[in-house]
Amino acid sequence: MTGHRRSVLLASPVVAVLLALSVAPLALVLLWSFWQWDPAIYWMRPAFVLDAYQSVVGTDRLIVIVRTARIALITAALALLLGYPVALFMDRFATARERTILMLLFLVPFFTSYIIRTFAWRLVLGRTGLINSFLVRAGLREEPLEWLLFSDFAVHVGLLASYLPFMIFPLLLAFGRIDRSLIEASEDLGGTFGQTLRHVILPLTAPGMFAGSLFVFVMALGSSVEVQFLGGAAASMIAIMIQDVIRVLNFPLAFAISTSVVLFLILLLIVGSRFLGLARLFASVAR
């Protein structure tokens, strides 16, 4: 048996499980998104129509999708601005003990329920929360700040608190793949830290920046708890909209919304792999 055939046989169970648990459900969601919802029986029936996709584009649901994408994009950008200096410090300046402590600090919050973590921000950002109480008692404000809670600001805070580690970890992986001799060569040629960062480190960590941004963007895109707890009763995002559609059993519409999001994310992955070398970031892991 050749090495190639042996590799195929060894990989076959994994591929079969992947197809059964990942590809097959997505294929069914795509198929069912073209079925027709019959309000007379509150169920869907086989067909090949674009009714569900027309309902996405031709109603206020498109506004919710755009708003969700905007919030997710801003969250990813903020996570990159906050996470990159942290990852840079952990890689270049922190000792092994300091890196371990920082990693634990990022991981410990995940030991508790994400619902509890999100709800705790209401006790921080509310009218009688920690921030407003401090500002009023210190004489810095006469009235509490109203925009701290039940606003897009609060939603961004909750999303960043939940998903910032998913920006930092890919960045650390990207920093670890940098050839140290390139940094030393830049320093030997008289390059300042800023010049080395701009011309050497930033380009080489671009795949990590894209991977981290994509992780945060995808997770923020599918979040609902942060919006429900911190965004107010009128706030809505894609996940909440899908839940509302499923409650009335309009499954084709829910599948059409999900399919549109998945296709958009696949497009992002293709762009990242083509122009930013995303696959190279995980090349050593794959070997």
PyMOL commands that set and color helices and strands:
alter all, ss='L'
color gray80, all
select helices_A, chain A and resi 3-32+51-57+61-92+96-111+114-125+130-137+146-148+152-163+165-176+180-188+193-204+206-221+225-230+238-247+251-275+278-281+283-286
alter helices_A, ss='H'
color red, helices_A
select strands_A, chain A and resi 36-38+43-45
alter strands_A, ss='S'
color yellow, strands_A
deselect
rebuild
show_as cartoon
